[in-house]
Amino acid sequence: MAEKKSVSLIGAPRHVTAFLSTVVLALCVTSISQPAPAGAAATRVTGCGSTSPVSTTLSLSVNGHDRTVIVHVPTRSNGHAKRALVLNLHGSGSTALDQEKFTGMDATANADDFIVAYPQGLIPDGSGFDWNVPGVALFGGSAVPSNAANDIKFLTTLVGILEHKYCVNASEVYATGFSGGAREASQLACDESSLFAAVAPVSGLRRPAPCPTTRAVPIISFHGSADEVDPFAGHGQKYWTYSVATAAKDWAKQDHCATKAMKSTPSSQVTLTTYEGCAEGASVQLYEVSGEGHEWPGGPTLPSSITSLLGPQSNALSANTVMWSFFEAHQLS
């Protein structure tokens, strides 16, 4: 994990995020403008046969709002074989490009042959953006603007758009995200359980209420024990009152899993809590990484100026590798 990256992230001072975004933009991929095809979400038309392996920034008009998403197609793609799609959502005050660099998921997509898309929020926050998580305050406690776009509707519509443009297997659509993006991914599991086969919140697992799932949703989550932004034990900001362990337990109840959790230690720095016996073959897993801060486990190495803000990193496990194995094991019927 010798790769260095610069990224604006939740909790960083505004002058720091502005500088880091400038650095990241120097690495930006070629952008193109791509209109959203009418009715794509409803028809779920396949884009097989038209895909070339590349990272592309799409500018879309979705539900009356101009939106941005970076899409990375795996290097082995010939546009004809259907592949899984993973939506990877950035944290509060961050961007799609930041998230692409922060998580290093392009390399995982190339190695494991899936498509990864990095959507961008729309609520301005310093040099980045926040997500509109329904009924939940923004980082810092302020209310979501009354005219904010419905991001759940955007993300579900986006899946249809990407299925229209790329060769996507509709039974293998997944969502992950960091911090604020993890809270939005948690909401997707509740509101769009018939679309997303499984979700993987990183440093931000919640179990929203109400949670109108239509099926048991497989959940895998990762969280550092030394996270000071979203503390593992809870008792944080307005959106962060209960612990991560409570969130996992509540998801296990939602999925009708066995009441008793199984504990294991994959390594000296990692504790895994697993709920099995869930309805419809689902599973709920929580990886607690000892000593890690508000980070993406196993992600590209960050400069000390960032880790001093977010807390220490850990290579005790790769969130990308572990979540992909989990995704592969859980598809929609």
TAGIPE-V943826 format. One record per run of one state. SS is the DSSP state (hx for helix, st for strand, lp for the rest). FROM is the first residue (numbers start at 1). LEN is the number of residues. If there is no record, write none. Layout:
SS,FROM,LEN + SS,FROM,LEN
This chain:
lp,1,3 + st,4,2 + lp,6,8 + hx,14,12 + lp,26,5 + st,31,3 + lp,34,6 + hx,40,4 + lp,44,11 + st,55,8 + lp,63,2 + st,65,8 + lp,73,10 + st,83,7 + lp,90,4 + st,94,1 + lp,95,1 + hx,96,8 + lp,104,1 + hx,105,8 + lp,113,2 + st,115,5 + lp,120,3 + st,123,3 + lp,126,2 + st,128,3 + lp,131,20 + hx,151,15 + lp,166,2 + st,168,11 + lp,179,1 + hx,180,12 + lp,192,6 + st,198,5 + lp,203,15 + st,218,7 + lp,225,19 + hx,244,11 + lp,255,7 + st,262,6 + lp,268,2 + st,270,6 + lp,276,3 + hx,279,3 + lp,282,2 + st,284,6 + lp,290,11 + st,301,2 + lp,303,1 + hx,304,7 + lp,311,8 + hx,319,10 + lp,329,5
